[in-house]
Amino acid sequence: MKTNVLAVDVGYGNTKFAYRAAVGTVATGMFPSLAQYAPARSISGGNGSGFKTRDVTQVTINGTPYEVGPGVSLTAAYGNTGRMLVDDYVLSNNYAALLAGAIYRSGHTRIARLVLGLPVHTLAKFSRELVERFVGDHDFGQGVITIEKVNVIAQPLGTLTYATTLRADRNGASQQHLVVDVGYYTTDWVYVSDFQIDDRRSGGRPGGMSQILQRIAENIGKDQGEAVYDIERIDVCLREGLPFHFYNQDIDIRSYLTDAQQVINDVMVDVKNRVGPVEGIRSIILSGGGADLYRPIIRQTFPRTFIDKLENPCFANANGFLIVGESASRTVH
């Protein structure tokens, strides 16, 4: 099946994708950015066992089979195929496996335009390599995929584009905005005026959700007298409002958030210093998986500026990438 545009946001925390399913309808999907080596055989699910079949897609990258999808175990975050919290993550087999999984799960075998995103501080360094790597015909183990064109944009521009379509009165192109995208590994910010990026007032740095989770784990470990490594489970507990079970105790994660917010404070100091005066900004547009945790600190940092936290902020970039791709396709034609 062919699509004119497929947008894929391969984040450090989750992989999101979006495409036009029908006129006026956008289909989206998401799964953890975890790629684990595929087992030689599986004993899970099926055959009347009573256990659910894991929702995974097997892909092959450079001869190595991987599993990706919602059913991948959280333990895949650790070990040889664990999360790669490094700038050149986009060149890894893990990144390719996640992208391939998103494409297969979207159901498309021919893509006229694939739109990808990169953190602000790595865009210039890796965008060309992404284009060269993925344009053309590929077989990632589930059949040949043809990608005719690849566009790579700064991740926060996806959020800005999406926000503009939602709230044209407040987020119009002729106004000034600060877009803050809180990811798993990085926090990126883009200062935009008349839909042009002011590079001097934009930037990105490590300081996303993973650092907050790590701080919480360290503090729980101090209290318990034993190191805590399972930040993936801490993440789930935070998002779902659940206690963190540690041996025979149920620990309230929220009691550790105050200290962990020092990570956010450090990031916002950098943002404020880089952005400078904000009295002319129409809004701060906030997106990303860590948006809820960052909002109170952003309010303290910029007390008089309107903060626009988008609904479903995890999909803001992917939805924006789709809009950018469709606009580019119309321009070409």
N, C-alpha and C positions, 0 to 999 in steps of 0.2 A: 504494500500500500504506500502511496506517495503523499507527502505533505509539503506544502510550500515553505513552512517555517516550523522548526522544532527548537524550542528554547530549553536549555539545560543549565542549571546552576549547580555545579559540582562543588559543594561546600566542604569544609573540613568536618562539619558535624553531620549534615544531611545532604542528600542529593535530591534536587527538585526538578521537575520538568513540566512544560506546558505546551499545548498545541491547540489549534483551532479544530474542534470536533465537528462543528456545523456553524452556520452563520449565526453570530451572536452568542456562541457557546464555546467556552474554553475548558478543555479537560486538563487536569493536573494530576501529578503523582509525586510521591515522596518516599524515600527509604533512607536508613542510616548510611552514612558514608563509610561503610565497613565492607571490605572485600576479603574473604577468607579462602584459603585453598580448598578446593572441592574434594570431598572424601572419595576414596576409591569405590565405596559402596555405601548405601544409606539404609538404615533399619527403621527410619522414622516414618510414621503415617502409612495409610493405605492398607490394603489386604485385610480389612476388617479388624485392625488392631485396636481401634477405638481412639487412637491418637491422631491429631491433626497433621496433615502434610505441611511441611514448612513451605512458606511462600518465598521461594528463591528462584533466581535465574542463573543458570550456569553459563559463563563466558570463558573464552580462551584468549589469553594475551601472551604473545611471544611463546606459544607452546605450553603455557601453564594454565590449567583450568582453575577458575575462581567461582565462588558463589557470591551473589549480591542480591539485595532485596530486603523487604520487611522481616523476613524470617531468619535472617542471619543472626546468630547468637551475639549478645553484647560482649562475650569474652573474646570475640574477634578483634576487639579494640586493642588487645594486648598481644605480644609475641611478634613473630616475624612479619605478619601482615597487618599489624595494628595501625592505628591512626598515625599519619605522617604529618606532624605539626611543623612543617618546614616550608620555606618559600618555594622551593623547586618541586613541591608535591605534584604539580601539574605535569611533570615529565615522567612520573612514576607509572609502573604497571597498575598500581591501585587506582589511580585516577582514570586510566584507560578502561579498566574493568568497570568502574562505576558509570562512566559515560556510556560504554557499550550496553550495560544493563539497562540504563534509562532509555536508550534508543529501542532496544528489543521490547521493553515493557510498554513503550508507547505504541507498538504495533506497526511501525513504519520501516520500510526497507529502502525507500528512496526519499532523500531529503534535499529539497532545492536549496535551502539555506538553514544551516545550523548556527544558532547564536549561543555563545558561551560568555562567561564573565571571569574576570580576574580581580584580585584585590588591587587597590589603587597603586600601592607601592611596588607591585610586580608586573603591572600591565605592559610597560615599555620593554621589559626584559624578556617576557615569555609569550607575548601575543603572536609573534610571527611563527614561533616554533609550534604553537597549538594549531595554527592554520595549516602549516606544512604537514603536520603529523596526521591530521584527520580529513583533509580533502581527498576524495577519491573513493575507490572501492575497498571494502574491508569485509573479512569474514571472521567474526569474533566467536564462532562456534555454533551459531544458531541461524546461519544463512548469510548471504552476501548483502551488505548495506552499501548504498551509494550515496555519498555526500558531495553535492555539487559545489557548495560554497560554504565557507566558515567565516563568521564575524565574531570578533572578540571585543567586548566593551568593559569599562570599569563597572564593577558590581553595583555601586550606589546609583549609577545612572539608570539601572533597571528600576530601582525604587522610585526615583524621581519621575521617570516616564509613566509608571503605573499610577503614582499619586496624582500626576497632572490630569490623567484621564478621569480619575475619580472625583477630583475637586478642582475643576478648572477655574472657579471663581477665586479660590484662595491660592492655588498652586499654578497660576498661569505662567507661561513661558517668559513673560516680560518682567517678572518679579525676581527678587533675590531670595534664595533658600539655602539652608544648610541641611544636607542629607547625611544622616548618621546611620550606618549599617553595622549592627553588632553581630558578628559571626561567631563561629566556634573558636577559631584561633586568632582572628584579627578583628579590630574595629577600624572601619574605614569612614572617612568623611569627605564630602565634596561640597565646595561652596560654588553655587551656580547663580549667575546673573544673566538675564536675557537668554537663558538656555545655553550659556557658554560657561565652561569650567574655568575658575580662577585657580590655576595650579599653585600659586603662592599661598593660597589659603586652604588648600586641600591636602589630604595625606592619609596615612594608614599606619598601623603598628600592631604588633602582637598585644593582646589584651582583650580577648573575647571570652566566651563562656568557659572555655577549658581552664583558663587561669583562675576564674572564680571557683570552679569545681575543685581544682587542685588545692586552693587555699582552704576550702571547707574540709577536704579530706585530711589535710595536714593538722587542722585544729581538732578534728574528731580523734585522730591518732594520738595527739598529745593528751587528750582527756582519757583515752582508753588505754594508754600505755602500750599501744601496738599500732604499727603502721597501717594505714588504710589506702589501698590502691584502686578500689573499684569506683572510679569517678563516673563511669557510665551509669551505674545504678543510682548514684547520687543525683545525676542529671534527671533520670526518670522520676525519682522521688520529688524533686523540686517542681517539675512540670505538672505532675499529677497530684501534688499535695499529700504525698504519702510519707509515713515515717521510714527512716533508714534502718533496716534490720541488721544489727551487728551482733553476731552470736545470739545471745538470749535477750537482747535489748532492742527496743524500738526507740530510735533517737529522732528528736524533732530537728529536722534540718534547718528550719527557719531561725532557730536560735543562733546559728553560725553565720547568718547572712551579714550581720553588722560589720564584723571584722573583714569578711570577704569583700565588702564594698570598697575597701581601700584600693583594691585593684582597679575598680571603676574610677575612683577619684584620681588615681595616677594617670589614667587614660584621658580623662576630661581636662586635666591640667594641660596636657599636650594639645588637645583640641582647641582649648581657649587661647593658648599662646599662638597657635598657628592661624586661627581664624581672625583674631583681633576684634575690633569693634563690631557689634551685632545690632546696633539700633536700626539699621536699614533692612534687616532680614524680615521677610514676611512670615516665615515659619521654619521650624526645625522638623524635618520629616524623619521619623524614626522607624527603622525596620530591622529585621533579623531575629534570630531565635532568642537573643538576649535582651530584646527591646524592653520587656517588662521590668527587668532588674535594673536597667540603665536609666529608665525614665526619671525616678526620683532624684538621682544625682545630676542628670541633665537639667532638671528643674532648678536645683540649687545653683548650678553653674550659670545658667541663663534664666534668671527669675522672671524676666518681663517678656520673654519671647514665646509666642504660641508654639506648642509642641503637638505635632500631628502624628500620633502613633497609628499606623495603618492596621486595619483588621487583617487577620491571617498574615502577619508580617513575614513569616517564613517563606511565603510564596511571592512576596513583593518583587524580588529581583527576577524570578522566572517569568512572571506575568509581564513585567516591563521589558525583558529581553524579547518576548514574543511580539509586543507592540513595536519595538524597534525594528525587528526583522521584517514584519509585515509592511512597515513604512518604507523600509529600504527596497523591498520587492516592488512596491507600487511605483517608487521613483524610477527604478530601472525600466519598468515597462512603460 
